[in-house]
Amino acid sequence: MSSLSTSGFTVSTAGGQKVTVNEAASTTYTKGTSSAAASAVTTGVPVLVLGTTSGTTITAAQVIVQPTTSGGSASYSATPAVPFQKGAPATSKQDGQVPANYTEGSGTIVSGTAASQATEAALAVYPGGVVDRVVQLSNGEYEVHNIGVSWPHHVFVTQDFKVAGAN
């Protein structure tokens, strides 16, 4: 994030493009996997903005502030926002063990401590993505739905929060 105003802020993309982010009354804020206040958005802190776009303006539905370490620096290798570019289909990859009876779209969305622990486990093994939901599968394990530039899209976490596989 490069500058802040009362109604939003500006971010700079990797290509140097300035993007205006307008906040709405319904905009939600998270820091890592926890709810946060709008004041968590400060100059120099990396953010991910989800919302609707019009030219170089985003009306934010959700702002995710990347968590920092105790020293105040980003807890990952910080990179500036990148503009959207349509990608090409990639071949499907699998890593580790995917549950035998797994069917995409099955399970129950969970929240709270279980979702947080599953998210932490998934991002520890596959850093760099953003988790938008955690689903508990019929066998008690979890599917962590990971949105990122590179694979995996689904990270499978056991009942004791160990990563078992991904695809």
Phi and psi in radians as a Rosetta constraint file:
Dihedral C 1 N 2 CA 2 C 2 CIRCULARHARMONIC -1.908 0.35
Dihedral N 2 CA 2 C 2 N 3 CIRCULARHARMONIC -0.495 0.35
Dihedral C 2 N 3 CA 3 C 3 CIRCULARHARMONIC -2.670 0.35
Dihedral N 3 CA 3 C 3 N 4 CIRCULARHARMONIC 2.752 0.35
Dihedral C 3 N 4 CA 4 C 4 CIRCULARHARMONIC -2.281 0.35
Dihedral N 4 CA 4 C 4 N 5 CIRCULARHARMONIC 2.453 0.35
Dihedral C 4 N 5 CA 5 C 5 CIRCULARHARMONIC -2.356 0.35
Dihedral N 5 CA 5 C 5 N 6 CIRCULARHARMONIC -3.140 0.35
Dihedral C 5 N 6 CA 6 C 6 CIRCULARHARMONIC -1.231 0.35
Dihedral N 6 CA 6 C 6 N 7 CIRCULARHARMONIC -0.414 0.35
Dihedral C 6 N 7 CA 7 C 7 CIRCULARHARMONIC -1.906 0.35
Dihedral N 7 CA 7 C 7 N 8 CIRCULARHARMONIC 0.040 0.35
Dihedral C 7 N 8 CA 8 C 8 CIRCULARHARMONIC 2.911 0.35
Dihedral N 8 CA 8 C 8 N 9 CIRCULARHARMONIC -2.736 0.35
Dihedral C 8 N 9 CA 9 C 9 CIRCULARHARMONIC -2.720 0.35
Dihedral N 9 CA 9 C 9 N 10 CIRCULARHARMONIC 3.029 0.35
Dihedral C 9 N 10 CA 10 C 10 CIRCULARHARMONIC -2.108 0.35
Dihedral N 10 CA 10 C 10 N 11 CIRCULARHARMONIC 2.409 0.35
Dihedral C 10 N 11 CA 11 C 11 CIRCULARHARMONIC -2.076 0.35
Dihedral N 11 CA 11 C 11 N 12 CIRCULARHARMONIC 2.722 0.35
Dihedral C 11 N 12 CA 12 C 12 CIRCULARHARMONIC -1.941 0.35
Dihedral N 12 CA 12 C 12 N 13 CIRCULARHARMONIC 2.303 0.35
Dihedral C 12 N 13 CA 13 C 13 CIRCULARHARMONIC -1.418 0.35
Dihedral N 13 CA 13 C 13 N 14 CIRCULARHARMONIC 2.977 0.35
Dihedral C 13 N 14 CA 14 C 14 CIRCULARHARMONIC -1.047 0.35
Dihedral N 14 CA 14 C 14 N 15 CIRCULARHARMONIC -0.510 0.35
Dihedral C 14 N 15 CA 15 C 15 CIRCULARHARMONIC -1.486 0.35
Dihedral N 15 CA 15 C 15 N 16 CIRCULARHARMONIC 0.086 0.35
Dihedral C 15 N 16 CA 16 C 16 CIRCULARHARMONIC 1.509 0.35
Dihedral N 16 CA 16 C 16 N 17 CIRCULARHARMONIC 0.060 0.35
Dihedral C 16 N 17 CA 17 C 17 CIRCULARHARMONIC -1.331 0.35
Dihedral N 17 CA 17 C 17 N 18 CIRCULARHARMONIC 2.367 0.35
Dihedral C 17 N 18 CA 18 C 18 CIRCULARHARMONIC -1.543 0.35
Dihedral N 18 CA 18 C 18 N 19 CIRCULARHARMONIC 2.280 0.35
Dihedral C 18 N 19 CA 19 C 19 CIRCULARHARMONIC -2.126 0.35
Dihedral N 19 CA 19 C 19 N 20 CIRCULARHARMONIC 2.226 0.35
Dihedral C 19 N 20 CA 20 C 20 CIRCULARHARMONIC -1.554 0.35
Dihedral N 20 CA 20 C 20 N 21 CIRCULARHARMONIC 2.282 0.35
Dihedral C 20 N 21 CA 21 C 21 CIRCULARHARMONIC -1.941 0.35
Dihedral N 21 CA 21 C 21 N 22 CIRCULARHARMONIC 2.021 0.35
Dihedral C 21 N 22 CA 22 C 22 CIRCULARHARMONIC -1.661 0.35
Dihedral N 22 CA 22 C 22 N 23 CIRCULARHARMONIC 2.272 0.35
Dihedral C 22 N 23 CA 23 C 23 CIRCULARHARMONIC -1.598 0.35
Dihedral N 23 CA 23 C 23 N 24 CIRCULARHARMONIC 2.552 0.35
Dihedral C 23 N 24 CA 24 C 24 CIRCULARHARMONIC -2.052 0.35
Dihedral N 24 CA 24 C 24 N 25 CIRCULARHARMONIC 2.915 0.35
Dihedral C 24 N 25 CA 25 C 25 CIRCULARHARMONIC -1.047 0.35
Dihedral N 25 CA 25 C 25 N 26 CIRCULARHARMONIC -0.491 0.35
Dihedral C 25 N 26 CA 26 C 26 CIRCULARHARMONIC -1.582 0.35
Dihedral N 26 CA 26 C 26 N 27 CIRCULARHARMONIC -0.020 0.35
Dihedral C 26 N 27 CA 27 C 27 CIRCULARHARMONIC -1.092 0.35
Dihedral N 27 CA 27 C 27 N 28 CIRCULARHARMONIC 2.283 0.35
Dihedral C 27 N 28 CA 28 C 28 CIRCULARHARMONIC -1.850 0.35
Dihedral N 28 CA 28 C 28 N 29 CIRCULARHARMONIC 2.681 0.35
Dihedral C 28 N 29 CA 29 C 29 CIRCULARHARMONIC -2.227 0.35
Dihedral N 29 CA 29 C 29 N 30 CIRCULARHARMONIC 2.386 0.35
Dihedral C 29 N 30 CA 30 C 30 CIRCULARHARMONIC -2.326 0.35
Dihedral N 30 CA 30 C 30 N 31 CIRCULARHARMONIC 2.667 0.35
Dihedral C 30 N 31 CA 31 C 31 CIRCULARHARMONIC -2.153 0.35
Dihedral N 31 CA 31 C 31 N 32 CIRCULARHARMONIC 1.862 0.35
Dihedral C 31 N 32 CA 32 C 32 CIRCULARHARMONIC 1.197 0.35
Dihedral N 32 CA 32 C 32 N 33 CIRCULARHARMONIC -2.060 0.35
Dihedral C 32 N 33 CA 33 C 33 CIRCULARHARMONIC -1.914 0.35
Dihedral N 33 CA 33 C 33 N 34 CIRCULARHARMONIC 0.147 0.35
Dihedral C 33 N 34 CA 34 C 34 CIRCULARHARMONIC -1.893 0.35
Dihedral N 34 CA 34 C 34 N 35 CIRCULARHARMONIC 2.604 0.35
Dihedral C 34 N 35 CA 35 C 35 CIRCULARHARMONIC -1.087 0.35
Dihedral N 35 CA 35 C 35 N 36 CIRCULARHARMONIC 2.600 0.35
Dihedral C 35 N 36 CA 36 C 36 CIRCULARHARMONIC -2.494 0.35
Dihedral N 36 CA 36 C 36 N 37 CIRCULARHARMONIC 2.903 0.35
Dihedral C 36 N 37 CA 37 C 37 CIRCULARHARMONIC -1.591 0.35
Dihedral N 37 CA 37 C 37 N 38 CIRCULARHARMONIC 2.824 0.35
Dihedral C 37 N 38 CA 38 C 38 CIRCULARHARMONIC -1.008 0.35
Dihedral N 38 CA 38 C 38 N 39 CIRCULARHARMONIC -0.460 0.35
Dihedral C 38 N 39 CA 39 C 39 CIRCULARHARMONIC -1.170 0.35
Dihedral N 39 CA 39 C 39 N 40 CIRCULARHARMONIC -0.188 0.35
Dihedral C 39 N 40 CA 40 C 40 CIRCULARHARMONIC -1.207 0.35
Dihedral N 40 CA 40 C 40 N 41 CIRCULARHARMONIC -0.337 0.35
Dihedral C 40 N 41 CA 41 C 41 CIRCULARHARMONIC -1.443 0.35
Dihedral N 41 CA 41 C 41 N 42 CIRCULARHARMONIC 1.940 0.35
Dihedral C 41 N 42 CA 42 C 42 CIRCULARHARMONIC -2.294 0.35
Dihedral N 42 CA 42 C 42 N 43 CIRCULARHARMONIC 2.778 0.35
Dihedral C 42 N 43 CA 43 C 43 CIRCULARHARMONIC -1.003 0.35
Dihedral N 43 CA 43 C 43 N 44 CIRCULARHARMONIC 2.300 0.35
Dihedral C 43 N 44 CA 44 C 44 CIRCULARHARMONIC 1.586 0.35
Dihedral N 44 CA 44 C 44 N 45 CIRCULARHARMONIC -0.167 0.35
Dihedral C 44 N 45 CA 45 C 45 CIRCULARHARMONIC -1.597 0.35
Dihedral N 45 CA 45 C 45 N 46 CIRCULARHARMONIC 2.251 0.35
Dihedral C 45 N 46 CA 46 C 46 CIRCULARHARMONIC -1.166 0.35
Dihedral N 46 CA 46 C 46 N 47 CIRCULARHARMONIC 2.413 0.35
Dihedral C 46 N 47 CA 47 C 47 CIRCULARHARMONIC -2.341 0.35
Dihedral N 47 CA 47 C 47 N 48 CIRCULARHARMONIC 2.702 0.35
Dihedral C 47 N 48 CA 48 C 48 CIRCULARHARMONIC -2.030 0.35
Dihedral N 48 CA 48 C 48 N 49 CIRCULARHARMONIC 2.211 0.35
Dihedral C 48 N 49 CA 49 C 49 CIRCULARHARMONIC -1.980 0.35
Dihedral N 49 CA 49 C 49 N 50 CIRCULARHARMONIC 2.211 0.35
Dihedral C 49 N 50 CA 50 C 50 CIRCULARHARMONIC -1.985 0.35
Dihedral N 50 CA 50 C 50 N 51 CIRCULARHARMONIC 2.298 0.35
Dihedral C 50 N 51 CA 51 C 51 CIRCULARHARMONIC 3.034 0.35
Dihedral N 51 CA 51 C 51 N 52 CIRCULARHARMONIC -2.805 0.35
Dihedral C 51 N 52 CA 52 C 52 CIRCULARHARMONIC -1.790 0.35
Dihedral N 52 CA 52 C 52 N 53 CIRCULARHARMONIC 2.528 0.35
Dihedral C 52 N 53 CA 53 C 53 CIRCULARHARMONIC -1.972 0.35
Dihedral N 53 CA 53 C 53 N 54 CIRCULARHARMONIC 2.648 0.35
Dihedral C 53 N 54 CA 54 C 54 CIRCULARHARMONIC -2.566 0.35
Dihedral N 54 CA 54 C 54 N 55 CIRCULARHARMONIC 1.817 0.35
Dihedral C 54 N 55 CA 55 C 55 CIRCULARHARMONIC 1.122 0.35
Dihedral N 55 CA 55 C 55 N 56 CIRCULARHARMONIC -2.118 0.35
Dihedral C 55 N 56 CA 56 C 56 CIRCULARHARMONIC -1.841 0.35
Dihedral N 56 CA 56 C 56 N 57 CIRCULARHARMONIC 0.477 0.35
Dihedral C 56 N 57 CA 57 C 57 CIRCULARHARMONIC -2.124 0.35
Dihedral N 57 CA 57 C 57 N 58 CIRCULARHARMONIC 2.364 0.35
Dihedral C 57 N 58 CA 58 C 58 CIRCULARHARMONIC -2.026 0.35
Dihedral N 58 CA 58 C 58 N 59 CIRCULARHARMONIC 2.227 0.35
Dihedral C 58 N 59 CA 59 C 59 CIRCULARHARMONIC -1.591 0.35
Dihedral N 59 CA 59 C 59 N 60 CIRCULARHARMONIC 1.938 0.35
Dihedral C 59 N 60 CA 60 C 60 CIRCULARHARMONIC -1.337 0.35
Dihedral N 60 CA 60 C 60 N 61 CIRCULARHARMONIC 2.219 0.35
Dihedral C 60 N 61 CA 61 C 61 CIRCULARHARMONIC -1.602 0.35
Dihedral N 61 CA 61 C 61 N 62 CIRCULARHARMONIC -0.667 0.35
Dihedral C 61 N 62 CA 62 C 62 CIRCULARHARMONIC -2.517 0.35
Dihedral N 62 CA 62 C 62 N 63 CIRCULARHARMONIC 2.418 0.35
Dihedral C 62 N 63 CA 63 C 63 CIRCULARHARMONIC -2.131 0.35
Dihedral N 63 CA 63 C 63 N 64 CIRCULARHARMONIC 2.141 0.35
Dihedral C 63 N 64 CA 64 C 64 CIRCULARHARMONIC -1.913 0.35
Dihedral N 64 CA 64 C 64 N 65 CIRCULARHARMONIC 1.987 0.35
Dihedral C 64 N 65 CA 65 C 65 CIRCULARHARMONIC -1.555 0.35
Dihedral N 65 CA 65 C 65 N 66 CIRCULARHARMONIC 2.222 0.35
Dihedral C 65 N 66 CA 66 C 66 CIRCULARHARMONIC -1.216 0.35
Dihedral N 66 CA 66 C 66 N 67 CIRCULARHARMONIC 2.343 0.35
Dihedral C 66 N 67 CA 67 C 67 CIRCULARHARMONIC -1.140 0.35
Dihedral N 67 CA 67 C 67 N 68 CIRCULARHARMONIC 2.689 0.35
Dihedral C 67 N 68 CA 68 C 68 CIRCULARHARMONIC -1.996 0.35
Dihedral N 68 CA 68 C 68 N 69 CIRCULARHARMONIC 2.776 0.35
Dihedral C 68 N 69 CA 69 C 69 CIRCULARHARMONIC -1.440 0.35
Dihedral N 69 CA 69 C 69 N 70 CIRCULARHARMONIC 3.059 0.35
Dihedral C 69 N 70 CA 70 C 70 CIRCULARHARMONIC -1.072 0.35
Dihedral N 70 CA 70 C 70 N 71 CIRCULARHARMONIC -0.398 0.35
Dihedral C 70 N 71 CA 71 C 71 CIRCULARHARMONIC -1.392 0.35
Dihedral N 71 CA 71 C 71 N 72 CIRCULARHARMONIC -0.101 0.35
Dihedral C 71 N 72 CA 72 C 72 CIRCULARHARMONIC 1.638 0.35
Dihedral N 72 CA 72 C 72 N 73 CIRCULARHARMONIC -0.071 0.35
Dihedral C 72 N 73 CA 73 C 73 CIRCULARHARMONIC -1.663 0.35
Dihedral N 73 CA 73 C 73 N 74 CIRCULARHARMONIC 2.840 0.35
Dihedral C 73 N 74 CA 74 C 74 CIRCULARHARMONIC -1.058 0.35
Dihedral N 74 CA 74 C 74 N 75 CIRCULARHARMONIC 2.527 0.35
Dihedral C 74 N 75 CA 75 C 75 CIRCULARHARMONIC -1.502 0.35
Dihedral N 75 CA 75 C 75 N 76 CIRCULARHARMONIC 0.264 0.35
Dihedral C 75 N 76 CA 76 C 76 CIRCULARHARMONIC -2.589 0.35
Dihedral N 76 CA 76 C 76 N 77 CIRCULARHARMONIC 3.061 0.35
Dihedral C 76 N 77 CA 77 C 77 CIRCULARHARMONIC -1.284 0.35
Dihedral N 77 CA 77 C 77 N 78 CIRCULARHARMONIC 1.818 0.35
Dihedral C 77 N 78 CA 78 C 78 CIRCULARHARMONIC -1.191 0.35
Dihedral N 78 CA 78 C 78 N 79 CIRCULARHARMONIC 2.338 0.35
Dihedral C 78 N 79 CA 79 C 79 CIRCULARHARMONIC -2.303 0.35
Dihedral N 79 CA 79 C 79 N 80 CIRCULARHARMONIC 2.562 0.35
Dihedral C 79 N 80 CA 80 C 80 CIRCULARHARMONIC -1.227 0.35
Dihedral N 80 CA 80 C 80 N 81 CIRCULARHARMONIC 2.887 0.35
Dihedral C 80 N 81 CA 81 C 81 CIRCULARHARMONIC -1.038 0.35
Dihedral N 81 CA 81 C 81 N 82 CIRCULARHARMONIC 2.575 0.35
Dihedral C 81 N 82 CA 82 C 82 CIRCULARHARMONIC -2.076 0.35
Dihedral N 82 CA 82 C 82 N 83 CIRCULARHARMONIC 2.455 0.35
Dihedral C 82 N 83 CA 83 C 83 CIRCULARHARMONIC -1.216 0.35
Dihedral N 83 CA 83 C 83 N 84 CIRCULARHARMONIC 2.654 0.35
Dihedral C 83 N 84 CA 84 C 84 CIRCULARHARMONIC -1.187 0.35
Dihedral N 84 CA 84 C 84 N 85 CIRCULARHARMONIC 2.343 0.35
Dihedral C 84 N 85 CA 85 C 85 CIRCULARHARMONIC -2.350 0.35
Dihedral N 85 CA 85 C 85 N 86 CIRCULARHARMONIC 2.286 0.35
Dihedral C 85 N 86 CA 86 C 86 CIRCULARHARMONIC -1.091 0.35
Dihedral N 86 CA 86 C 86 N 87 CIRCULARHARMONIC 2.275 0.35
Dihedral C 86 N 87 CA 87 C 87 CIRCULARHARMONIC -1.702 0.35
Dihedral N 87 CA 87 C 87 N 88 CIRCULARHARMONIC 3.071 0.35
Dihedral C 87 N 88 CA 88 C 88 CIRCULARHARMONIC -1.836 0.35
Dihedral N 88 CA 88 C 88 N 89 CIRCULARHARMONIC 2.589 0.35
Dihedral C 88 N 89 CA 89 C 89 CIRCULARHARMONIC -1.017 0.35
Dihedral N 89 CA 89 C 89 N 90 CIRCULARHARMONIC 2.457 0.35
Dihedral C 89 N 90 CA 90 C 90 CIRCULARHARMONIC -1.941 0.35
Dihedral N 90 CA 90 C 90 N 91 CIRCULARHARMONIC 2.811 0.35
Dihedral C 90 N 91 CA 91 C 91 CIRCULARHARMONIC -1.281 0.35
Dihedral N 91 CA 91 C 91 N 92 CIRCULARHARMONIC 2.587 0.35
Dihedral C 91 N 92 CA 92 C 92 CIRCULARHARMONIC -1.223 0.35
Dihedral N 92 CA 92 C 92 N 93 CIRCULARHARMONIC 2.395 0.35
Dihedral C 92 N 93 CA 93 C 93 CIRCULARHARMONIC -2.106 0.35
Dihedral N 93 CA 93 C 93 N 94 CIRCULARHARMONIC 2.658 0.35
Dihedral C 93 N 94 CA 94 C 94 CIRCULARHARMONIC -2.378 0.35
Dihedral N 94 CA 94 C 94 N 95 CIRCULARHARMONIC 2.481 0.35
Dihedral C 94 N 95 CA 95 C 95 CIRCULARHARMONIC -2.358 0.35
Dihedral N 95 CA 95 C 95 N 96 CIRCULARHARMONIC 2.243 0.35
Dihedral C 95 N 96 CA 96 C 96 CIRCULARHARMONIC 1.289 0.35
Dihedral N 96 CA 96 C 96 N 97 CIRCULARHARMONIC -2.670 0.35
Dihedral C 96 N 97 CA 97 C 97 CIRCULARHARMONIC -1.837 0.35
Dihedral N 97 CA 97 C 97 N 98 CIRCULARHARMONIC 2.055 0.35
Dihedral C 97 N 98 CA 98 C 98 CIRCULARHARMONIC -1.606 0.35
Dihedral N 98 CA 98 C 98 N 99 CIRCULARHARMONIC 2.335 0.35
Dihedral C 98 N 99 CA 99 C 99 CIRCULARHARMONIC -0.904 0.35
Dihedral N 99 CA 99 C 99 N 100 CIRCULARHARMONIC 2.354 0.35
Dihedral C 99 N 100 CA 100 C 100 CIRCULARHARMONIC -1.016 0.35
Dihedral N 100 CA 100 C 100 N 101 CIRCULARHARMONIC -0.670 0.35
Dihedral C 100 N 101 CA 101 C 101 CIRCULARHARMONIC -1.666 0.35
Dihedral N 101 CA 101 C 101 N 102 CIRCULARHARMONIC 0.275 0.35
Dihedral C 101 N 102 CA 102 C 102 CIRCULARHARMONIC -1.185 0.35
Dihedral N 102 CA 102 C 102 N 103 CIRCULARHARMONIC 2.274 0.35
Dihedral C 102 N 103 CA 103 C 103 CIRCULARHARMONIC -2.237 0.35
Dihedral N 103 CA 103 C 103 N 104 CIRCULARHARMONIC 2.135 0.35
Dihedral C 103 N 104 CA 104 C 104 CIRCULARHARMONIC -0.983 0.35
Dihedral N 104 CA 104 C 104 N 105 CIRCULARHARMONIC 2.337 0.35
Dihedral C 104 N 105 CA 105 C 105 CIRCULARHARMONIC 1.632 0.35
Dihedral N 105 CA 105 C 105 N 106 CIRCULARHARMONIC -0.079 0.35
Dihedral C 105 N 106 CA 106 C 106 CIRCULARHARMONIC -1.625 0.35
Dihedral N 106 CA 106 C 106 N 107 CIRCULARHARMONIC 2.814 0.35
Dihedral C 106 N 107 CA 107 C 107 CIRCULARHARMONIC 1.865 0.35
Dihedral N 107 CA 107 C 107 N 108 CIRCULARHARMONIC -3.099 0.35
Dihedral C 107 N 108 CA 108 C 108 CIRCULARHARMONIC -2.151 0.35
Dihedral N 108 CA 108 C 108 N 109 CIRCULARHARMONIC 2.242 0.35
Dihedral C 108 N 109 CA 109 C 109 CIRCULARHARMONIC -1.140 0.35
Dihedral N 109 CA 109 C 109 N 110 CIRCULARHARMONIC 2.319 0.35
Dihedral C 109 N 110 CA 110 C 110 CIRCULARHARMONIC -2.093 0.35
Dihedral N 110 CA 110 C 110 N 111 CIRCULARHARMONIC 2.792 0.35
Dihedral C 110 N 111 CA 111 C 111 CIRCULARHARMONIC -2.421 0.35
Dihedral N 111 CA 111 C 111 N 112 CIRCULARHARMONIC -3.008 0.35
Dihedral C 111 N 112 CA 112 C 112 CIRCULARHARMONIC 1.361 0.35
Dihedral N 112 CA 112 C 112 N 113 CIRCULARHARMONIC -2.654 0.35
Dihedral C 112 N 113 CA 113 C 113 CIRCULARHARMONIC -1.038 0.35
Dihedral N 113 CA 113 C 113 N 114 CIRCULARHARMONIC -0.787 0.35
Dihedral C 113 N 114 CA 114 C 114 CIRCULARHARMONIC -1.057 0.35
Dihedral N 114 CA 114 C 114 N 115 CIRCULARHARMONIC -0.782 0.35
Dihedral C 114 N 115 CA 115 C 115 CIRCULARHARMONIC -1.116 0.35
Dihedral N 115 CA 115 C 115 N 116 CIRCULARHARMONIC -0.720 0.35
Dihedral C 115 N 116 CA 116 C 116 CIRCULARHARMONIC -1.116 0.35
Dihedral N 116 CA 116 C 116 N 117 CIRCULARHARMONIC -0.769 0.35
Dihedral C 116 N 117 CA 117 C 117 CIRCULARHARMONIC -1.165 0.35
Dihedral N 117 CA 117 C 117 N 118 CIRCULARHARMONIC -0.706 0.35
Dihedral C 117 N 118 CA 118 C 118 CIRCULARHARMONIC -1.137 0.35
Dihedral N 118 CA 118 C 118 N 119 CIRCULARHARMONIC -0.718 0.35
Dihedral C 118 N 119 CA 119 C 119 CIRCULARHARMONIC -1.087 0.35
Dihedral N 119 CA 119 C 119 N 120 CIRCULARHARMONIC -0.833 0.35
Dihedral C 119 N 120 CA 120 C 120 CIRCULARHARMONIC -1.022 0.35
Dihedral N 120 CA 120 C 120 N 121 CIRCULARHARMONIC -0.755 0.35
Dihedral C 120 N 121 CA 121 C 121 CIRCULARHARMONIC -1.097 0.35
Dihedral N 121 CA 121 C 121 N 122 CIRCULARHARMONIC -0.804 0.35
Dihedral C 121 N 122 CA 122 C 122 CIRCULARHARMONIC -1.105 0.35
Dihedral N 122 CA 122 C 122 N 123 CIRCULARHARMONIC -0.795 0.35
Dihedral C 122 N 123 CA 123 C 123 CIRCULARHARMONIC -1.272 0.35
Dihedral N 123 CA 123 C 123 N 124 CIRCULARHARMONIC -0.381 0.35
Dihedral C 123 N 124 CA 124 C 124 CIRCULARHARMONIC -1.212 0.35
Dihedral N 124 CA 124 C 124 N 125 CIRCULARHARMONIC -0.608 0.35
Dihedral C 124 N 125 CA 125 C 125 CIRCULARHARMONIC -1.568 0.35
Dihedral N 125 CA 125 C 125 N 126 CIRCULARHARMONIC -0.638 0.35
Dihedral C 125 N 126 CA 126 C 126 CIRCULARHARMONIC -2.177 0.35
Dihedral N 126 CA 126 C 126 N 127 CIRCULARHARMONIC 1.311 0.35
Dihedral C 126 N 127 CA 127 C 127 CIRCULARHARMONIC -1.254 0.35
Dihedral N 127 CA 127 C 127 N 128 CIRCULARHARMONIC 2.816 0.35
Dihedral C 127 N 128 CA 128 C 128 CIRCULARHARMONIC 1.796 0.35
Dihedral N 128 CA 128 C 128 N 129 CIRCULARHARMONIC -0.166 0.35
Dihedral C 128 N 129 CA 129 C 129 CIRCULARHARMONIC -1.748 0.35
Dihedral N 129 CA 129 C 129 N 130 CIRCULARHARMONIC -3.139 0.35
Dihedral C 129 N 130 CA 130 C 130 CIRCULARHARMONIC -2.191 0.35
Dihedral N 130 CA 130 C 130 N 131 CIRCULARHARMONIC 2.245 0.35
Dihedral C 130 N 131 CA 131 C 131 CIRCULARHARMONIC -1.559 0.35
Dihedral N 131 CA 131 C 131 N 132 CIRCULARHARMONIC 2.202 0.35
Dihedral C 131 N 132 CA 132 C 132 CIRCULARHARMONIC -1.823 0.35
Dihedral N 132 CA 132 C 132 N 133 CIRCULARHARMONIC -0.251 0.35
Dihedral C 132 N 133 CA 133 C 133 CIRCULARHARMONIC -2.916 0.35
Dihedral N 133 CA 133 C 133 N 134 CIRCULARHARMONIC 2.750 0.35
Dihedral C 133 N 134 CA 134 C 134 CIRCULARHARMONIC -2.205 0.35
Dihedral N 134 CA 134 C 134 N 135 CIRCULARHARMONIC 2.295 0.35
Dihedral C 134 N 135 CA 135 C 135 CIRCULARHARMONIC -2.067 0.35
Dihedral N 135 CA 135 C 135 N 136 CIRCULARHARMONIC 2.294 0.35
Dihedral C 135 N 136 CA 136 C 136 CIRCULARHARMONIC -1.565 0.35
Dihedral N 136 CA 136 C 136 N 137 CIRCULARHARMONIC 2.199 0.35
Dihedral C 136 N 137 CA 137 C 137 CIRCULARHARMONIC -1.468 0.35
Dihedral N 137 CA 137 C 137 N 138 CIRCULARHARMONIC 2.934 0.35
Dihedral C 137 N 138 CA 138 C 138 CIRCULARHARMONIC -1.095 0.35
Dihedral N 138 CA 138 C 138 N 139 CIRCULARHARMONIC -0.418 0.35
Dihedral C 138 N 139 CA 139 C 139 CIRCULARHARMONIC -1.536 0.35
Dihedral N 139 CA 139 C 139 N 140 CIRCULARHARMONIC 0.077 0.35
Dihedral C 139 N 140 CA 140 C 140 CIRCULARHARMONIC 1.606 0.35
Dihedral N 140 CA 140 C 140 N 141 CIRCULARHARMONIC -0.182 0.35
Dihedral C 140 N 141 CA 141 C 141 CIRCULARHARMONIC -1.405 0.35
Dihedral N 141 CA 141 C 141 N 142 CIRCULARHARMONIC 3.081 0.35
Dihedral C 141 N 142 CA 142 C 142 CIRCULARHARMONIC -2.130 0.35
Dihedral N 142 CA 142 C 142 N 143 CIRCULARHARMONIC 2.536 0.35
Dihedral C 142 N 143 CA 143 C 143 CIRCULARHARMONIC -1.934 0.35
Dihedral N 143 CA 143 C 143 N 144 CIRCULARHARMONIC 2.079 0.35
Dihedral C 143 N 144 CA 144 C 144 CIRCULARHARMONIC -1.716 0.35
Dihedral N 144 CA 144 C 144 N 145 CIRCULARHARMONIC 2.045 0.35
Dihedral C 144 N 145 CA 145 C 145 CIRCULARHARMONIC -1.502 0.35
Dihedral N 145 CA 145 C 145 N 146 CIRCULARHARMONIC 1.935 0.35
Dihedral C 145 N 146 CA 146 C 146 CIRCULARHARMONIC -1.866 0.35
Dihedral N 146 CA 146 C 146 N 147 CIRCULARHARMONIC 2.153 0.35
Dihedral C 146 N 147 CA 147 C 147 CIRCULARHARMONIC -1.830 0.35
Dihedral N 147 CA 147 C 147 N 148 CIRCULARHARMONIC 2.042 0.35
Dihedral C 147 N 148 CA 148 C 148 CIRCULARHARMONIC -2.699 0.35
Dihedral N 148 CA 148 C 148 N 149 CIRCULARHARMONIC 3.030 0.35
Dihedral C 148 N 149 CA 149 C 149 CIRCULARHARMONIC -1.264 0.35
Dihedral N 149 CA 149 C 149 N 150 CIRCULARHARMONIC -0.639 0.35
Dihedral C 149 N 150 CA 150 C 150 CIRCULARHARMONIC -2.109 0.35
Dihedral N 150 CA 150 C 150 N 151 CIRCULARHARMONIC 2.891 0.35
Dihedral C 150 N 151 CA 151 C 151 CIRCULARHARMONIC -1.037 0.35
Dihedral N 151 CA 151 C 151 N 152 CIRCULARHARMONIC 2.857 0.35
Dihedral C 151 N 152 CA 152 C 152 CIRCULARHARMONIC -1.617 0.35
Dihedral N 152 CA 152 C 152 N 153 CIRCULARHARMONIC 2.806 0.35
Dihedral C 152 N 153 CA 153 C 153 CIRCULARHARMONIC -1.687 0.35
Dihedral N 153 CA 153 C 153 N 154 CIRCULARHARMONIC -0.553 0.35
Dihedral C 153 N 154 CA 154 C 154 CIRCULARHARMONIC -2.157 0.35
Dihedral N 154 CA 154 C 154 N 155 CIRCULARHARMONIC 2.175 0.35
Dihedral C 154 N 155 CA 155 C 155 CIRCULARHARMONIC -1.990 0.35
Dihedral N 155 CA 155 C 155 N 156 CIRCULARHARMONIC 2.235 0.35
Dihedral C 155 N 156 CA 156 C 156 CIRCULARHARMONIC -1.761 0.35
Dihedral N 156 CA 156 C 156 N 157 CIRCULARHARMONIC 2.203 0.35
Dihedral C 156 N 157 CA 157 C 157 CIRCULARHARMONIC -2.135 0.35
Dihedral N 157 CA 157 C 157 N 158 CIRCULARHARMONIC 2.343 0.35
Dihedral C 157 N 158 CA 158 C 158 CIRCULARHARMONIC -1.270 0.35
Dihedral N 158 CA 158 C 158 N 159 CIRCULARHARMONIC 3.017 0.35
Dihedral C 158 N 159 CA 159 C 159 CIRCULARHARMONIC -1.077 0.35
Dihedral N 159 CA 159 C 159 N 160 CIRCULARHARMONIC -0.432 0.35
Dihedral C 159 N 160 CA 160 C 160 CIRCULARHARMONIC -1.754 0.35
Dihedral N 160 CA 160 C 160 N 161 CIRCULARHARMONIC 0.398 0.35
Dihedral C 160 N 161 CA 161 C 161 CIRCULARHARMONIC 1.064 0.35
Dihedral N 161 CA 161 C 161 N 162 CIRCULARHARMONIC 0.797 0.35
Dihedral C 161 N 162 CA 162 C 162 CIRCULARHARMONIC -2.000 0.35
Dihedral N 162 CA 162 C 162 N 163 CIRCULARHARMONIC 2.380 0.35
Dihedral C 162 N 163 CA 163 C 163 CIRCULARHARMONIC -1.238 0.35
Dihedral N 163 CA 163 C 163 N 164 CIRCULARHARMONIC 2.204 0.35
Dihedral C 163 N 164 CA 164 C 164 CIRCULARHARMONIC -1.784 0.35
Dihedral N 164 CA 164 C 164 N 165 CIRCULARHARMONIC -0.532 0.35
Dihedral C 164 N 165 CA 165 C 165 CIRCULARHARMONIC 3.142 0.35
Dihedral N 165 CA 165 C 165 N 166 CIRCULARHARMONIC 3.123 0.35
Dihedral C 165 N 166 CA 166 C 166 CIRCULARHARMONIC -2.769 0.35
Dihedral N 166 CA 166 C 166 N 167 CIRCULARHARMONIC 2.705 0.35
